[in-house]
Amino acid sequence: MSSCSGNCSSCSSSDCKEKKDLHLKQNEFSDIKKIYAVVSGKGGVGKSSVTSMLASAVQARGHQTAILDADITGPSIPKMFGIEGRAEADASGIIPAVSKTGIRLMSVNLLLESQDAPVIWRGPVISGVIQQFFTDVAWGDVDFMFVDMPPGTGDVPLTVFQSLKVDGIIVVTTPQDLVGLIVSKAINMASMMNVPIVGLVENMSYFVCPDCDKKHYIFGESKTDKVAAKFGIPVLAKLPIDTRTPALADKGAIELADIEAFDGIIEKLL
């Protein structure tokens, strides 16, 4: 290509014959079959909860799952699974923490002296840590790895998409009018990076009154179907507001949350 700069990492071309595979290689103690990133265009949509419950649902189906917590400055995955203390290491590398149901986890909170210690690092350092989570952790045999991404389209998503061979992204959103902007940013970045889009998950879609069993749309009527049709991607699930879910997350028992609504997503992944 006459316009080629030689920098494959910044190239968006999908048909360049000279383009090299820059994805990181797995270490000899890891065999990860599929990697899916859970993303959002903004914060506060419950992305980490969706990641945790999705991994729990897949694990319950008999598939070995793992979560790479890429939200370095706001890690919440260990707390949701009730995991404390620091990760250990041996000759094979860093050993991932294991949840009660066998999900393997790695998060920066497992490397800090205390869980409330702030992570005040610049972008290149954060990117390096994420790469080490992939190359230096002895993940073992993993059928599905879910990467819990920070919100937005900054350094971390760029690092993940460039460094890991991501099989697809799952976009988490909420029903507000802002959904179009939220989703379009995440989808456009994935398209630029040639990462497949699995579909949308609308979180906090509605609330079912325990007294009258009627659905109430707290954030207004859903706009997700219209946005999904615009981009030609499926809506994988519409998850209700369930007051039990945050309570279980606070107790470190997210694996006990209701995962029935995730059946459609699992079928898509399988």
PEQUIUR-V720573 format. One record per residue. PHI is phi in whole degrees, 0 to 359 (NA if undefined). NEAR is the number of other ideal C-beta (glycine too) atoms within 12 Angstrom. Layout:
phi	near
PHI	NEAR
PHI	NEAR
//
This chain:
phi	near
NA	14
291	6
267	10
293	15
267	15
88	13
261	16
295	19
293	19
257	15
271	22
259	23
289	18
261	13
237	10
283	19
287	10
270	15
293	21
267	14
278	14
265	19
294	26
294	28
273	16
289	25
280	22
290	14
255	23
226	32
218	18
261	38
278	23
227	26
234	38
236	46
261	46
257	48
235	50
208	41
277	35
209	26
274	22
81	21
259	38
83	36
296	44
294	41
295	40
297	46
301	49
296	45
288	49
295	47
297	47
296	40
293	37
292	38
299	34
294	26
279	22
95	14
255	26
288	29
244	43
213	43
235	53
260	51
277	48
269	46
276	39
297	41
273	29
219	25
287	38
227	34
300	46
302	35
300	31
296	42
262	46
70	25
256	32
236	18
85	17
249	21
291	29
254	18
218	18
219	12
297	11
276	17
130	24
285	31
265	25
292	40
290	34
234	27
282	32
298	20
262	28
100	26
287	41
269	39
228	49
218	48
213	44
297	38
296	33
276	36
247	30
274	23
294	13
219	13
292	22
264	11
289	16
287	15
259	25
250	11
238	20
278	14
309	18
299	15
291	19
299	29
299	29
295	22
295	37
298	41
297	29
293	26
302	45
273	37
270	26
256	28
265	39
275	29
286	37
76	26
280	19
232	36
281	29
224	39
252	47
251	51
258	48
277	47
268	48
287	39
291	29
93	24
230	31
266	26
301	27
294	41
303	39
299	31
298	36
297	43
292	38
278	31
266	33
253	39
276	27
282	37
278	26
171	33
243	43
245	50
264	50
257	47
216	50
233	38
281	37
293	27
300	18
290	22
304	39
300	27
291	19
301	34
290	43
298	25
297	27
294	44
293	35
296	23
294	31
300	36
295	22
296	21
266	34
59	22
256	34
298	25
252	34
287	38
158	36
253	49
240	45
267	43
265	44
56	33
293	37
199	25
234	21
264	21
295	15
291	13
270	8
251	9
62	9
263	11
279	17
240	20
264	23
301	20
261	27
93	18
296	19
295	29
251	28
294	41
300	24
295	18
294	33
299	29
295	15
299	17
266	26
69	13
234	29
277	25
269	35
281	37
193	35
238	33
266	40
283	29
283	27
234	27
296	18
286	20
296	30
298	23
294	16
293	25
297	30
296	18
273	18
74	25
234	24
299	42
292	34
268	24
291	35
289	22
249	30
299	17
293	27
268	34
302	21
295	25
293	40
298	31
300	16
294	25
290	33
277	19
//
